[in-house]
Amino acid sequence: MLRKVSMTPSLKKKGYKQRGPSTAYNPGRSCSHWGFSIMSLPRTLGELRQSPFSEQRLNTRRVKDEMRDNLIAKLRQGGPIFPGIVGYDDTVVPQIVNAILSRHNFILLGLRGQAKSRILRALTSLLDPQAPYVAGCEIHDNPYAPICRPCQEKIAKLGDSTAIAYLAPEQRYVEKLATPDVTIADLIGDIDPIKAARGGHELSSEYTVHYGLLPRANHGIFAINELPDLAGKIQVGLFNIMQEGDVQIKGYPIRLPLDIALVFSANPEDYTARGKIITPLKDRIGSEIRTHYPATVEEGITITAQESWTQRNGHKLHLPKFVQEVIERIAFAAREDKKIDKRSGVSQRLPISAMENVISNAERRAIHQKEALVVPRIADVYAAMPAITGKLELEYEGEMKGADHVSRELIRAAVAKTHDAYFKGVDMQQIVQWFDLGGEIQLSDTASASEALPSLRGIQGLMEKTVKVGVGPKDSAEIQVSAAEFILEGLHAHKRIGRNEERVFTAGEKQPKPAEKPFEREDAPFRGRRPYN
Ligand SMILES: [Zn+2]
């Protein structure tokens, strides 16, 4: 999902290589509601007039009308409006629906990683499967009302034999990340003096304009991410296009009555900060819609499961639910933590990247130990710190402590909460006692399950508790070890038992430290064992 979708390559080229639907057609979509098959799409203006793409139908149907019509059809049909967008059904989606029904330009206000770009890209699902335009036109002119001079002249000369090409919905979506260095030339266009000199045109003639991103999005959707980062001058240009269809390029007035649905995204604080957005532009944005992070851990798990790369070649994966919950709760804990900057938020990309790293660490262990089944453990979550630290914007207090320390604390808090969800009220005294009596066990993240399991079985009262996470003695060693380790990690998170950097679980700190040689234990096989890694 996080792929950057920018202009389609064909848009970047000056002339269109594509000839009609052979390249533009997306076989996943059906054209049936237009009443003809793909093979019979009109090829000339004359044919187009006689088709369901009639002048009467197309000429007054602007992009926002098209989106509205297709949205109404979807609403009547029932089912999800934006498949794959989770947790917004009762909040964000109804507001977007209203904005589109109102034919508004709209902005999504939200923190990092709240699927803003994803929603904007999903708007292409509201475009017609095929959109005819004057073949070869850089700005996809409506064949019945071309706005560029070359098209007007072409149609005057060729009449009904003017060639028609088609755009698929994905080709009608242009996205731009706003940065302070975006220029009018990038966004709207530039006057090309060489073009003018060669063709003998006046500088202000449409023949001499080299179009920017916005005109190239004509007859489609144009998305600007992080709108407040756009310089004031560019915002004025944008406003003029929205308002009047007029714009000045290098002082020359150019008339461009574009047909575009403009959508934006921004961080709410940047957007509301005084002076960041020019007032007339703000006025022209019909709806402001707030996005949010998943409201429940379950929703977060659904999103992370959907977005992270988990189905890999090679090893079979068994992903325990409690590992999913721990990973998700790291993000939840981080969003609440005072040491982390609230204004920038904690992206859903944190649990997504963490999940991928957790699985990779488990995969690495499986390869190393020649295990058939990849089963992540809590140790793998701690090993996934590189996927976590970079996604936290720390406040002063957090910076003092360091990202590593803060992340470790978050994982620990997440483990404690998840542990509670499964083991609240369960008597763990026997296990704690085993450690209090001097028992120790090292469980490194590279330890093989077959080696670790007998040691874990030696801890009285431990293995029988794994039923609480749905694991029993008939499950594979990898699964049993993961469940048992989760219990120990939970007790550690609650400070009932200790664990050091080498991942040796010991008695909790509250216990008086045993003397140099406490007493000879018969079950001390774990002590002399060499570290697994
Ligand atoms: Zn044109």
Boltz pocket constraint, residues with backbone or C-beta under 6 A from the ligand:
constraints:
  - pocket:
      binder: B
      contacts: [[A, 134], [A, 137], [A, 138], [A, 139], [A, 140], [A, 141], [A, 146], [A, 147], [A, 148], [A, 149], [A, 150], [A, 151], [A, 152]]
      max_distance: 6.0
